Amino acid sequence: MEQVGKHFNEFGGGDEYVNFNELKQAAGLLPSDKTFSAEAQAVATEILDRPKLLRRLDIGVYRGRPGKEDERFDMDNVDHLKKHSSRLARNYHSIYN
């Protein structure tokens, strides 16, 4: 998620959201007139190859509640997932749930 946040503007062209088609363009799966860095291409490919994680990123959070599943995400979703998907959070979840 750290890398998704790092390349957020590159994926989304500087607007408020990144949609799944922009990720697919960055990964080279859809044609694009944009040029993406090799690192951004690798990050986009990785996140697209992890559909459960991509879905969690998509839904994210809105005003403290789960957001919509609308095939796009903003930095709030990235930050929320970074906070709740850390290794420590996953270990806590597996131990106590």
C-alpha positions in Angstrom: 0.0 0.0 0.0 2.9 2.3 0.6 3.9 2.0 -3.0 0.3 2.5 -4.2 0.3 5.8 -2.3 3.7 6.7 -3.6 2.5 6.3 -7.2 -1.1 7.6 -6.7 -0.7 10.8 -8.7 1.1 8.9 -11.5 -1.7 6.4 -11.8 -4.6 8.9 -11.5 -3.1 11.8 -13.4 -3.2 14.1 -10.4 -6.9 14.0 -9.7 -8.7 12.8 -6.5 -9.3 9.2 -7.6 -7.5 6.3 -9.3 -9.9 4.0 -11.2 -9.2 0.4 -12.1 -8.8 1.3 -15.8 -6.0 3.7 -14.9 -4.3 0.9 -13.0 -4.7 -1.4 -16.0 -3.2 1.3 -18.2 -0.2 1.6 -15.9 0.2 -2.2 -15.9 0.2 -2.2 -19.7 -3.1 -4.2 -19.9 -5.0 -1.3 -21.6 -3.6 1.2 -24.1 -2.7 4.6 -22.8 -1.2 7.8 -24.0 0.5 8.2 -20.6 4.0 7.0 -19.8 4.4 5.2 -16.5 7.6 4.5 -14.6 8.8 0.9 -14.4 8.2 1.0 -10.7 4.6 2.3 -11.1 4.0 -0.5 -13.7 5.2 -3.1 -11.3 3.1 -1.8 -8.5 0.0 -1.6 -10.7 0.6 -5.2 -11.9 1.0 -6.4 -8.3 -2.2 -4.8 -7.0 -4.2 -6.1 -10.0 -2.8 -9.6 -9.4 -4.3 -9.5 -5.9 -8.1 -9.2 -6.3 -9.0 -9.5 -2.7 -6.6 -6.7 -1.8 -7.8 -4.6 -4.7 -11.4 -5.1 -3.6 -10.5 -3.9 0.0 -8.8 -0.9 -1.5 -11.8 -0.2 -3.7 -14.3 -0.3 -0.8 -12.0 1.4 1.7 -13.7 3.8 4.1 -16.0 6.8 3.8 -16.8 8.8 6.9 -15.8 5.9 9.2 -17.9 3.3 7.4 -17.2 1.0 4.4 -17.3 2.9 1.1 -18.8 1.9 -2.2 -17.5 -0.8 -4.4 -17.1 1.4 -7.5 -13.8 0.4 -9.0 -11.9 3.5 -7.9 -10.1 4.6 -4.8 -8.7 7.8 -3.2 -5.9 8.4 -0.8 -8.2 8.0 2.2 -8.7 4.4 1.1 -5.0 3.9 0.6 -4.2 5.3 4.1 -7.0 3.3 5.7 -5.7 0.1 4.1 -2.1 0.8 5.1 -3.3 1.3 8.7 -5.4 -1.9 8.7 -3.3 -4.2 6.6 0.0 -3.9 8.4 1.8 -7.0 9.3 1.1 -6.2 13.0 -2.6 -5.8 12.3 -2.8 -9.1 10.4 -0.9 -10.9 13.2 -3.3 -9.4 15.8 -6.3 -10.5 13.7 -5.0 -14.1 13.3 -4.2 -14.5 17.0 -7.3 -12.9 18.5 -10.0 -13.8 16.0 
